[in-house]
Amino acid sequence: MKKINLIVLFGIIFMSSISYGQDTLAISKTDLWQKVADKNLQIKIADQEFKSAQADYRQSNSLFLPNITASHTAIATTNPLMAFGSKLNQAILTASDFNPALLNNPDRTTNFATKIEILQPIINIDGLYGRQAARAKMNAFSLQTERTKEYLELEVNKSFMELQLAYKAVAVLEKANVTAAENLKLIENYFKQGILQKTDLLSVQVRVSEIKNQLQYAKSNVQNASDYLAFLLNEDLGDKVYKPAEALENTISIQTINTSLSANRKDIQAMDKSTEAYQKMLLSSKMTFLPRLNAFGSYELYDDTLFGTNAKGYVVGAQLSWNVFDGYKSIGKMEKAKADFQKAEIETQQYKAKSQLELNKANRQLNDAENKVNLSKLDLEQSQEAYRIRSNRFTQGLEKTTDLLQAETQMFKKELEYLQAVFEYNYTQQYLQFLTK
Protein backbone atom coordinates (compact mmCIF):
# COMPACT_ATOMS: atom_id res chain seq x y z
CA MET A 1 0.00 0.00 0.00
CA LYS A 2 1.39 3.36 -1.05
CA LYS A 3 1.85 5.77 1.83
CA ILE A 4 1.98 9.51 1.46
CA ASN A 5 5.02 10.86 3.24
CA LEU A 6 4.14 13.34 5.94
CA ILE A 7 6.93 15.62 4.79
CA VAL A 8 5.26 15.83 1.41
CA LEU A 9 1.88 16.36 3.04
CA PHE A 10 3.29 19.37 4.87
CA GLY A 11 3.99 20.80 1.45
CA ILE A 12 0.43 20.71 0.10
CA ILE A 13 -1.43 23.98 -0.18
CA PHE A 14 -5.05 25.00 -0.25
CA MET A 15 -5.91 24.95 -3.96
CA SER A 16 -9.49 25.96 -3.34
CA SER A 17 -8.42 29.39 -2.21
CA ILE A 18 -5.48 29.89 -4.58
CA SER A 19 -5.92 29.26 -8.30
CA TYR A 20 -2.23 29.07 -9.35
CA GLY A 21 -3.31 30.25 -12.76
CA GLN A 22 -5.00 26.91 -13.52
CA ASP A 23 -8.56 25.92 -14.27
CA THR A 24 -10.11 23.65 -11.66
CA LEU A 25 -12.32 20.77 -12.77
CA ALA A 26 -14.68 19.40 -10.15
CA ILE A 27 -14.98 15.63 -10.28
CA SER A 28 -17.42 13.44 -8.36
CA LYS A 29 -16.68 9.94 -7.13
CA THR A 30 -20.04 8.72 -8.45
CA ASP A 31 -19.16 9.76 -12.01
CA LEU A 32 -15.54 8.68 -11.82
CA TRP A 33 -15.86 4.93 -12.33
CA GLN A 34 -18.07 5.23 -15.39
CA LYS A 35 -15.44 7.41 -17.06
CA VAL A 36 -12.71 4.94 -16.17
CA ALA A 37 -14.71 1.98 -17.48
CA ASP A 38 -15.16 3.78 -20.81
CA LYS A 39 -11.71 5.31 -21.26
CA ASN A 40 -9.05 3.49 -19.21
CA LEU A 41 -6.30 2.03 -21.40
CA GLN A 42 -5.65 -0.97 -19.17
CA ILE A 43 -9.27 -2.05 -19.48
CA LYS A 44 -9.10 -1.60 -23.24
CA ILE A 45 -5.98 -3.78 -23.37
CA ALA A 46 -7.73 -6.47 -21.31
CA ASP A 47 -10.73 -6.33 -23.66
CA GLN A 48 -8.49 -6.84 -26.68
CA GLU A 49 -6.74 -9.79 -25.03
CA PHE A 50 -10.15 -11.38 -24.48
CA LYS A 51 -11.13 -10.74 -28.10
CA SER A 52 -7.88 -12.37 -29.23
CA ALA A 53 -8.66 -15.49 -27.14
CA GLN A 54 -12.24 -15.43 -28.43
CA ALA A 55 -10.94 -15.39 -32.01
CA ASP A 56 -8.73 -18.42 -31.23
CA TYR A 57 -11.81 -20.25 -29.98
CA ARG A 58 -13.80 -19.33 -33.08
CA GLN A 59 -11.05 -20.80 -35.24
CA SER A 60 -11.87 -24.19 -33.70
CA ASN A 61 -15.25 -24.08 -35.47
CA SER A 62 -13.33 -25.57 -38.39
CA LEU A 63 -13.55 -28.85 -36.49
CA PHE A 64 -17.25 -29.09 -37.43
CA LEU A 65 -17.64 -26.85 -40.48
CA PRO A 66 -16.52 -27.78 -44.01
CA ASN A 67 -13.54 -26.23 -45.73
CA ILE A 68 -14.67 -25.06 -49.18
CA THR A 69 -12.31 -23.79 -51.89
CA ALA A 70 -12.91 -22.75 -55.50
CA SER A 71 -10.33 -22.36 -58.24
CA HIS A 72 -10.08 -21.78 -61.97
CA THR A 73 -6.93 -22.99 -63.71
CA ALA A 74 -5.81 -22.28 -67.28
CA ILE A 75 -2.99 -24.25 -68.95
CA ALA A 76 -1.47 -24.67 -72.39
CA THR A 77 0.66 -27.75 -72.96
CA THR A 78 2.35 -30.04 -75.48
CA ASN A 79 3.17 -32.60 -72.81
CA PRO A 80 1.78 -35.90 -74.08
CA LEU A 81 0.26 -36.99 -70.79
CA MET A 82 -1.15 -33.55 -69.94
CA ALA A 83 -2.53 -33.03 -73.43
CA PHE A 84 -4.25 -36.44 -73.47
CA GLY A 85 -5.63 -35.94 -69.95
CA SER A 86 -6.92 -32.46 -70.78
CA LYS A 87 -8.86 -33.74 -73.78
CA LEU A 88 -10.15 -36.62 -71.69
CA ASN A 89 -11.39 -34.21 -69.00
CA GLN A 90 -13.01 -32.05 -71.66
CA ALA A 91 -14.74 -35.16 -73.10
CA ILE A 92 -13.54 -34.36 -76.63
CA LEU A 93 -11.41 -37.45 -77.31
CA THR A 94 -11.88 -39.08 -80.73
CA ALA A 95 -10.49 -42.25 -82.25
CA SER A 96 -7.85 -40.22 -84.09
CA ASP A 97 -6.44 -39.04 -80.77
CA PHE A 98 -5.21 -42.60 -80.12
CA ASN A 99 -2.84 -42.34 -83.07
CA PRO A 100 0.61 -43.11 -81.59
CA ALA A 101 2.12 -40.21 -83.51
CA LEU A 102 -0.35 -37.76 -81.99
CA LEU A 103 -0.05 -39.35 -78.56
CA ASN A 104 3.72 -39.00 -78.56
CA ASN A 105 3.86 -35.60 -80.22
CA PRO A 106 0.54 -33.79 -79.56
CA ASP A 107 -0.39 -30.38 -80.81
CA ARG A 108 -0.61 -27.47 -78.38
CA THR A 109 -3.61 -28.13 -76.13
CA THR A 110 -5.41 -25.61 -73.90
CA ASN A 111 -7.47 -26.51 -70.88
CA PHE A 112 -9.59 -24.42 -68.50
CA ALA A 113 -10.67 -26.10 -65.28
CA THR A 114 -13.10 -24.82 -62.66
CA LYS A 115 -12.93 -26.81 -59.44
CA ILE A 116 -14.92 -26.64 -56.20
CA GLU A 117 -13.48 -28.72 -53.33
CA ILE A 118 -15.04 -29.55 -49.98
CA LEU A 119 -13.25 -31.10 -47.00
CA GLN A 120 -15.50 -32.13 -44.10
CA PRO A 121 -13.93 -33.29 -40.81
CA ILE A 122 -15.82 -36.21 -39.25
CA ILE A 123 -13.77 -37.60 -36.39
CA ASN A 124 -10.81 -35.62 -35.02
CA ILE A 125 -10.47 -36.40 -31.30
CA ASP A 126 -7.37 -34.23 -30.83
CA GLY A 127 -9.22 -31.31 -32.38
CA LEU A 128 -12.10 -31.69 -29.91
CA TYR A 129 -9.74 -31.35 -26.94
CA GLY A 130 -7.98 -28.47 -28.66
CA ARG A 131 -11.32 -26.69 -28.97
CA GLN A 132 -12.03 -27.26 -25.28
CA ALA A 133 -8.61 -25.82 -24.47
CA ALA A 134 -9.33 -22.72 -26.55
CA ARG A 135 -12.67 -22.27 -24.79
CA ALA A 136 -11.06 -22.57 -21.35
CA LYS A 137 -8.46 -19.99 -22.38
CA MET A 138 -11.18 -17.63 -23.58
CA ASN A 139 -13.06 -17.99 -20.30
CA ALA A 140 -9.84 -17.33 -18.38
CA PHE A 141 -9.29 -14.05 -20.23
CA SER A 142 -12.93 -13.10 -19.67
CA LEU A 143 -12.52 -13.58 -15.92
CA GLN A 144 -9.20 -11.77 -15.94
CA THR A 145 -10.82 -8.81 -17.70
CA GLU A 146 -13.46 -8.63 -14.98
CA ARG A 147 -10.75 -8.80 -12.32
CA THR A 148 -8.86 -6.01 -14.07
CA LYS A 149 -11.95 -3.84 -13.84
CA GLU A 150 -12.26 -4.62 -10.13
CA TYR A 151 -8.62 -3.68 -9.60
CA LEU A 152 -9.03 -0.45 -11.55
CA GLU A 153 -12.06 0.40 -9.43
CA LEU A 154 -9.90 0.00 -6.32
CA GLU A 155 -7.07 2.03 -7.85
CA VAL A 156 -9.43 4.82 -8.87
CA ASN A 157 -10.95 4.97 -5.39
CA LYS A 158 -7.46 5.09 -3.90
CA SER A 159 -6.35 7.87 -6.25
CA PHE A 160 -9.52 9.83 -5.55
CA MET A 161 -8.94 9.52 -1.80
CA GLU A 162 -5.33 10.60 -2.25
CA LEU A 163 -6.51 13.70 -4.06
CA GLN A 164 -9.03 14.32 -1.28
CA LEU A 165 -6.25 13.86 1.28
CA ALA A 166 -4.08 16.33 -0.58
CA TYR A 167 -6.76 19.00 -0.48
CA LYS A 168 -7.52 18.23 3.17
CA ALA A 169 -3.87 18.52 4.09
CA VAL A 170 -3.73 21.79 2.17
CA ALA A 171 -6.49 23.19 4.36
CA VAL A 172 -4.49 22.22 7.44
CA LEU A 173 -1.36 23.92 6.12
CA GLU A 174 -3.30 27.00 5.15
CA LYS A 175 -4.46 27.18 8.73
CA ALA A 176 -0.85 26.68 9.84
CA ASN A 177 0.21 29.49 7.54
CA VAL A 178 -2.35 31.87 9.04
CA THR A 179 -1.33 30.89 12.56
CA ALA A 180 2.35 31.39 11.76
CA ALA A 181 1.64 34.81 10.28
CA GLU A 182 -0.30 35.86 13.38
CA ASN A 183 2.50 34.63 15.64
CA LEU A 184 5.04 36.52 13.55
CA LYS A 185 3.03 39.72 13.88
CA LEU A 186 2.79 39.23 17.64
CA ILE A 187 6.52 38.50 17.97
CA GLU A 188 7.38 41.57 15.89
CA ASN A 189 5.34 43.74 18.24
CA TYR A 190 7.03 42.21 21.29
CA PHE A 191 10.43 42.69 19.68
CA LYS A 192 9.71 46.35 18.96
CA GLN A 193 8.68 46.80 22.59
CA GLY A 194 11.94 45.18 23.69
CA ILE A 195 10.18 42.29 25.38
CA LEU A 196 11.81 39.58 23.21
CA GLN A 197 15.25 39.12 21.75
CA LYS A 198 16.14 39.05 18.10
CA THR A 199 16.74 35.28 18.23
CA ASP A 200 13.05 34.80 19.03
CA LEU A 201 12.05 36.89 16.03
CA LEU A 202 14.45 34.98 13.78
CA SER A 203 13.05 31.65 14.95
CA VAL A 204 9.53 32.69 14.00
CA GLN A 205 10.70 34.07 10.65
CA VAL A 206 12.43 30.75 9.92
CA ARG A 207 9.19 28.95 10.73
CA VAL A 208 7.23 31.17 8.35
CA SER A 209 9.82 30.60 5.62
CA GLU A 210 9.57 26.84 6.11
CA ILE A 211 5.82 26.95 5.59
CA LYS A 212 6.21 29.05 2.42
CA ASN A 213 8.78 26.59 1.13
CA GLN A 214 6.45 23.69 1.88
CA LEU A 215 3.65 25.46 0.02
CA GLN A 216 5.84 25.62 -3.08
CA TYR A 217 6.35 21.85 -3.00
CA ALA A 218 2.63 21.47 -2.47
CA LYS A 219 1.78 22.85 -5.89
CA SER A 220 3.59 19.99 -7.61
CA ASN A 221 2.16 17.39 -5.25
CA VAL A 222 -1.46 18.35 -5.91
CA GLN A 223 -0.78 18.50 -9.65
CA ASN A 224 0.86 15.05 -9.54
CA ALA A 225 -2.15 13.53 -7.76
CA SER A 226 -4.45 15.15 -10.30
CA ASP A 227 -2.31 14.02 -13.24
CA TYR A 228 -2.36 10.40 -12.09
CA LEU A 229 -6.13 10.48 -11.86
CA ALA A 230 -6.22 11.93 -15.36
CA PHE A 231 -3.95 9.08 -16.51
CA LEU A 232 -6.42 6.52 -15.16
CA LEU A 233 -9.19 8.39 -16.98
CA ASN A 234 -7.06 8.58 -20.15
CA GLU A 235 -7.54 12.34 -20.30
CA ASP A 236 -5.14 15.17 -20.99
CA LEU A 237 -5.52 17.85 -18.33
CA GLY A 238 -3.12 20.35 -19.85
CA ASP A 239 -2.98 23.27 -17.42
CA LYS A 240 -6.08 22.12 -15.55
CA VAL A 241 -6.33 20.36 -12.20
CA TYR A 242 -8.97 18.10 -10.69
CA LYS A 243 -10.71 18.93 -7.43
CA PRO A 244 -12.88 16.31 -5.67
CA ALA A 245 -16.52 17.30 -5.34
CA GLU A 246 -16.63 15.47 -1.99
CA ALA A 247 -14.29 16.18 0.92
CA LEU A 248 -12.20 13.47 2.57
CA GLU A 249 -13.93 11.73 5.45
CA ASN A 250 -12.17 12.42 8.74
CA THR A 251 -13.76 9.48 10.54
CA ILE A 252 -13.70 5.73 10.00
CA SER A 253 -16.55 3.27 9.67
CA ILE A 254 -15.95 -0.16 11.18
CA GLN A 255 -17.42 -2.88 8.96
CA THR A 256 -17.49 -6.65 9.19
CA ILE A 257 -15.59 -8.12 6.25
CA ASN A 258 -15.32 -11.74 5.21
CA THR A 259 -11.69 -12.57 5.88
CA SER A 260 -11.53 -15.94 4.09
CA LEU A 261 -10.17 -16.41 0.61
CA SER A 262 -13.00 -17.04 -1.84
CA ALA A 263 -12.62 -19.62 -4.58
CA ASN A 264 -15.05 -17.50 -6.62
CA ARG A 265 -12.60 -14.62 -6.88
CA LYS A 266 -12.25 -13.74 -10.55
CA ASP A 267 -8.47 -13.99 -10.74
CA ILE A 268 -8.44 -17.37 -8.95
CA GLN A 269 -11.14 -18.67 -11.30
CA ALA A 270 -9.04 -17.39 -14.20
CA MET A 271 -6.02 -19.33 -12.93
CA ASP A 272 -8.14 -22.48 -12.64
CA LYS A 273 -9.42 -22.00 -16.21
CA SER A 274 -5.89 -21.47 -17.45
CA THR A 275 -4.81 -24.73 -15.80
CA GLU A 276 -7.80 -26.44 -17.41
CA ALA A 277 -6.69 -25.15 -20.81
CA TYR A 278 -3.25 -26.71 -20.37
CA GLN A 279 -4.86 -29.96 -19.28
CA LYS A 280 -6.97 -30.06 -22.44
CA MET A 281 -3.89 -29.33 -24.56
CA LEU A 282 -2.17 -32.31 -22.95
CA LEU A 283 -5.15 -34.54 -23.80
CA SER A 284 -5.18 -33.12 -27.33
CA SER A 285 -1.51 -34.02 -27.80
CA LYS A 286 -2.25 -37.57 -26.63
CA MET A 287 -5.13 -37.92 -29.07
CA THR A 288 -2.87 -37.16 -32.06
CA PHE A 289 -1.86 -40.84 -31.91
CA LEU A 290 -5.40 -41.83 -32.90
CA PRO A 291 -6.57 -41.95 -36.54
CA ARG A 292 -8.61 -39.19 -38.15
CA LEU A 293 -11.62 -39.57 -40.41
CA ASN A 294 -12.40 -36.88 -42.98
CA ALA A 295 -14.79 -36.74 -45.92
CA PHE A 296 -13.94 -34.95 -49.14
CA GLY A 297 -15.56 -34.09 -52.41
CA SER A 298 -15.00 -31.99 -55.50
CA TYR A 299 -17.01 -30.81 -58.51
CA GLU A 300 -15.03 -30.04 -61.66
CA LEU A 301 -15.83 -28.21 -64.90
CA TYR A 302 -13.54 -28.43 -67.98
CA ASP A 303 -13.47 -26.69 -71.35
CA ASP A 304 -11.05 -25.34 -73.93
CA THR A 305 -12.48 -21.83 -73.47
CA LEU A 306 -12.22 -19.51 -70.49
CA PHE A 307 -14.84 -20.29 -67.82
CA GLY A 308 -16.31 -22.93 -70.07
CA THR A 309 -18.50 -25.70 -68.67
CA ASN A 310 -18.63 -28.22 -71.51
CA ALA A 311 -17.52 -31.22 -69.42
CA LYS A 312 -18.46 -31.92 -65.80
CA GLY A 313 -17.53 -34.42 -63.12
CA TYR A 314 -17.36 -35.00 -59.41
CA VAL A 315 -15.40 -36.95 -56.82
CA VAL A 316 -16.59 -37.92 -53.33
CA GLY A 317 -14.92 -40.06 -50.71
CA ALA A 318 -13.68 -40.46 -47.19
CA GLN A 319 -10.19 -40.83 -45.79
CA LEU A 320 -9.06 -42.56 -42.65
CA SER A 321 -5.52 -41.38 -41.87
CA TRP A 322 -3.19 -42.44 -39.09
CA ASN A 323 0.12 -40.79 -38.38
CA VAL A 324 1.98 -43.88 -37.20
CA PHE A 325 5.38 -42.28 -36.58
CA ASP A 326 6.59 -38.73 -37.25
CA GLY A 327 10.12 -38.91 -35.95
CA TYR A 328 9.29 -38.36 -32.26
CA LYS A 329 7.59 -35.01 -33.03
CA SER A 330 4.20 -35.96 -31.52
CA ILE A 331 5.83 -37.57 -28.50
CA GLY A 332 7.88 -34.44 -27.89
CA LYS A 333 4.78 -32.25 -28.15
CA MET A 334 2.99 -34.46 -25.63
CA GLU A 335 5.89 -34.25 -23.17
CA LYS A 336 5.99 -30.47 -23.54
CA ALA A 337 2.22 -30.23 -22.99
CA LYS A 338 2.55 -32.38 -19.87
CA ALA A 339 5.28 -30.12 -18.47
CA ASP A 340 3.22 -27.00 -19.25
CA PHE A 341 0.19 -28.49 -17.50
CA GLN A 342 2.16 -29.43 -14.38
CA LYS A 343 3.74 -25.97 -14.34
CA ALA A 344 0.27 -24.37 -14.55
CA GLU A 345 -0.91 -26.49 -11.63
CA ILE A 346 2.06 -25.44 -9.50
CA GLU A 347 1.61 -21.77 -10.46
CA THR A 348 -2.07 -21.90 -9.50
CA GLN A 349 -1.20 -23.49 -6.17
CA GLN A 350 1.44 -20.82 -5.57
CA TYR A 351 -0.93 -18.03 -6.55
CA LYS A 352 -3.61 -19.21 -4.12
CA ALA A 353 -1.07 -19.51 -1.30
CA LYS A 354 0.28 -16.03 -2.06
CA SER A 355 -3.27 -14.63 -2.17
CA GLN A 356 -4.02 -16.13 1.24
CA LEU A 357 -0.78 -14.66 2.58
CA GLU A 358 -1.73 -11.27 1.18
CA LEU A 359 -5.20 -11.54 2.71
CA ASN A 360 -3.78 -12.38 6.14
CA LYS A 361 -1.42 -9.44 5.90
CA ALA A 362 -4.26 -7.09 4.92
CA ASN A 363 -6.30 -8.25 7.91
CA ARG A 364 -3.44 -7.36 10.25
CA GLN A 365 -2.96 -4.04 8.45
CA LEU A 366 -6.61 -3.19 8.99
CA ASN A 367 -6.33 -3.86 12.72
CA ASP A 368 -3.13 -1.83 12.88
CA ALA A 369 -4.75 0.98 10.91
CA GLU A 370 -7.73 1.08 13.28
CA ASN A 371 -5.41 1.26 16.27
CA LYS A 372 -3.38 3.97 14.55
CA VAL A 373 -6.50 6.06 13.93
CA ASN A 374 -7.50 5.86 17.59
CA LEU A 375 -4.02 6.79 18.82
CA SER A 376 -3.64 9.56 16.23
CA LYS A 377 -6.96 11.05 17.26
CA LEU A 378 -5.89 11.05 20.90
CA ASP A 379 -2.52 12.59 20.00
CA LEU A 380 -4.27 15.30 17.97
CA GLU A 381 -6.59 16.22 20.84
CA GLN A 382 -3.70 16.35 23.27
CA SER A 383 -1.52 18.45 20.94
CA GLN A 384 -4.39 20.91 20.34
CA GLU A 385 -4.90 21.31 24.06
CA ALA A 386 -1.15 21.69 24.62
CA TYR A 387 -0.92 24.41 21.98
CA ARG A 388 -3.90 26.23 23.44
CA ILE A 389 -2.30 26.24 26.88
CA ARG A 390 1.12 27.35 25.63
CA SER A 391 -0.43 30.05 23.44
CA ASN A 392 -2.30 31.50 26.43
CA ARG A 393 0.81 31.34 28.62
CA PHE A 394 2.91 32.91 25.89
CA THR A 395 0.65 35.96 25.65
CA GLN A 396 1.14 36.28 29.40
CA GLY A 397 4.92 36.08 29.02
CA LEU A 398 5.16 32.68 30.73
CA GLU A 399 6.37 30.60 27.74
CA LYS A 400 9.38 30.78 25.45
CA THR A 401 8.98 31.44 21.74
CA THR A 402 10.66 28.14 20.88
CA ASP A 403 8.18 26.25 23.06
CA LEU A 404 5.27 27.93 21.30
CA LEU A 405 6.68 27.14 17.85
CA GLN A 406 7.26 23.54 18.87
CA ALA A 407 3.70 23.20 20.12
CA GLU A 408 2.34 24.76 16.96
CA THR A 409 4.39 22.46 14.73
CA GLN A 410 3.39 19.43 16.76
CA MET A 411 -0.31 20.29 16.57
CA PHE A 412 -0.42 20.58 12.78
CA LYS A 413 1.81 17.54 12.39
CA LYS A 414 -0.57 15.45 14.51
CA GLU A 415 -3.54 16.69 12.50
CA LEU A 416 -1.88 15.54 9.29
CA GLU A 417 -0.95 12.23 10.91
CA TYR A 418 -4.57 11.71 11.87
CA LEU A 419 -5.76 12.42 8.33
CA GLN A 420 -3.12 10.03 7.02
CA ALA A 421 -4.27 7.34 9.46
CA VAL A 422 -7.90 7.73 8.38
CA PHE A 423 -6.85 7.48 4.75
CA GLU A 424 -4.82 4.32 5.41
CA TYR A 425 -7.71 2.68 7.27
CA ASN A 426 -10.29 3.49 4.60
CA TYR A 427 -8.00 2.30 1.81
CA THR A 428 -7.03 -0.89 3.67
CA GLN A 429 -10.70 -1.61 4.22
CA GLN A 430 -11.40 -1.25 0.48
CA TYR A 431 -8.31 -3.32 -0.35
CA LEU A 432 -9.51 -6.09 1.96
CA GLN A 433 -12.91 -6.04 0.26
CA PHE A 434 -11.08 -6.34 -3.07
CA LEU A 435 -9.13 -9.38 -1.84
CA THR A 436 -12.28 -11.13 -0.63
CA LYS A 437 -14.56 -10.18 -3.54
Secondary structure, 3 states (H helix, E strand, C coil): CCCCCHHHHHCCCCCCCCCCCCEEEEECHHHHHHHHHHHCHHHHHHHHHHHHHHHHHHHHHHHCCCEEEEEEEEEEECCHHHHHHHHHHHCCCCHHHHCHHHHHCCCCEEEEEEEEEEEEEEECHHHHHHHHHHHHHHHHHHHHHHHHHHHHHHHHHHHHHHHHHHHHHHHHHHHHHHHHHHHHHHHHHHHHCCCCCHHHHHHHHHHHHHHHHHHHHHHHHHHHHHHHHHHHHCCCCCCEEEEECCCCCCCCCCCCCCCCCCCCCHHHHHHHHHHHHHHHHHHHHHHCCCCEEEEEEEEEEEECCCCCCCEEEEEEEEEEECCCCCCCHHHHHHHHHHHHHHHHHHHHHHHHHHHHHHHHHHHHHHHHHHHHHHHHHHHHHHHHHHHHHHHHHHHCCCCCHHHHHHHHHHHHHHHHHHHHHHHHHHHHHHHHHHHCC
